[in-house]
Amino acid sequence: MSNEELIKNCLKGKPSAQKKLYDLYAPKLMAVCYRYANNHSEAQDMLQDGFVKIFEKLDKYSGLGSFEGWMRRIVVNTALDSIRKNKKRLFHSDIDEVEFQLPRNDFIEERLCAEDLMKVLHSIPIGYRTVFNLYAIEGYSHKEIAEQLSINVSTSKSQYSRAKALLREKITQLKLR
């Protein structure tokens, strides 16, 4: 069944089509949610909320561009909504946790596997992780991030720099380099 047929059947309210759509895309979208969540349970909640929004807005999908990309955008925005609800923890971190000196090199080694990266990524404060995800992985500009999170552009840039520094430090500590 093509995406067009699947979408039409979902719009008709067919549960089998909705389940098929969920089963087809949930694993990829769960990975997106997990990057923003503090734990697996929170990621599942984000995914569930995201799919509710996808089904509610399915009639607004124009058919132009990638359907998966359209859904991904909804899921990212849902994750950001969840983070905004808990904004007080977004940009808070203990001063002892943060290394403010930026290292000279600007890269993460290729041999770092995805599972290791997720562990390291989840070990940094949520504010840093959110900005890092949006900028480095989702491709948002600092201006877009600032608008999405209701912060200054300079805050987005500094959070990203600090996230990179912390990630490098954690990778070095784990002897993954």
N, C-alpha and C positions, 0 to 999 in steps of 0.2 A: 504494500500500500504506500503510495507517495505521500509526501508531506501535505500536499493540497487536499488529497482525499481524507487524510487523517484530521486535518483542520476542519474540513466541512462536516465530518462526522462528529467531531467534538462540539462544533457550533450547534449541531442538531441535538446535543445533549446525550449522545450515546456513551454509556459508561465504559463499554469495551474499548472505544476509541480513546477515551480519556486515560484509561489504564495503560493502553499501548503507548500513548504519548509520554506518560509518566515513566514507564519502564524503559523507554528508548532514551530519554534525556536525563533522567534523575542521576545516574552515576556521574556524568560530566558536571552537572550543575551542583551536585553535592560537593565536588572537589572545589568549586568556586566558593561555596558557602563556608567550607571548612577553613579556607584561608582567612576569612574574616571573623570566625567564631573563636571563642575561648576553649570550646570542647566539642565533642561529637554530638552531644545532645542539643547544644545551642545551634550547631550547624543543621541538624535535622529540623529544628523549629524554623530556621531561616528558609530551608528548602521547601517545607510545607507551606509557609506563608507565600513564598515565591510562586509556587504552583497555583495557589488560590488566585493570586493576581494574574498569572498567565491565563488561566481559564476565564477569569472575569474580563480580561482585556483582549481576548483572542479575536473578537470581531474587529478590533482596531488594527490588527496586523494587515499591512497593505499588500503583502506578497512580494514587495520589493526588498532586495537584500536577503541576507541569510536569516532563516527562521531561528536557527540555533543562536545566532548573534542577538536577535531580538529578545529571545527568552533570557539569554545571559545578562543582557542589560537590565531586565526586570529583576532578576535574581540579585545582581549587584546592588541595585537600588533598594531592594528589600533588605539586604544585609546592612546597608548604610542606614536605613530607617531603624533597624534594630539597634545599631550602635548609637544612633542619635538619641534613642530613648534612654540610653545609659551614658549620656555624654559626659557626666562627671568623671567617669573612669577613662574616658577616651584619651586625654592628653596628660594624665597623671602618671608619674613614675617616681620612685624613690631616687633621690639624688645619688645614692650609693650605687644604684643599678646602672647608671649612665656614664659612659666614657665620652667626654666631650671632644677629645682629640681625634681628628679625622685622619685615618691612615692614608698613605701615599697612593696605594694601588686601588683601582676602582673596578674590581671584578670578583666574581665567585667562581671557583674552579669548576670545570666541566665534570669532574669525577664525582661531584657531590650529587648523590641520587635524590630523587624527588622526596622520598620518605625522610631522609636526613634533613633536607631543606625545610620540610613541614615542621619537624620537631624543633629545629632552630628558630624558625619563624614564629612558632607559638611560644617561644621562651622570651620574646621581647614584648614590651608594653603594647597594649591594644592600639593606642594612638599611632605609634610608630608603624606597627604592622598594617594598619588601615591605609595610611598614606603610602607606604611601600607597595602594598598590593595595587592600589589605584594607579600609582605612577609607573612602577616598573613592570607590572604584569598586565593591568587592564589598559594602559596607554593613555590615561587621563593627563591633561596638563595640570600644572600647579594651580593655575587660575580656576580650572574646572573643579579641582579637588577643594580649593578654598570655598567655592560656591556651594558644593555638595555638603561640606561639613561645617559651613558657617564659621570659617576661620580666615585669618589673613593669608595671603600668598606666601609671605615670608615665614609664617608658621608651618605651612605645608613643606616649604623647601628645607627648613631646619629639621622638621620631623623626619623627612626623607633622608637627610644627611646623617642624622643620629641613628636612624634605623640601619643604614648601611654600615655605620661604624660598629654598632652593636652586633649585627650579623657577622661581620668579619671577626670580631672578638670571640664570639661564641663558637664560630667554626674553628678558629685557632685553638680555643680551649678544648674542643672535642677532638683535636688532632685530625681534622678532616682535610687539612690542606697538605 
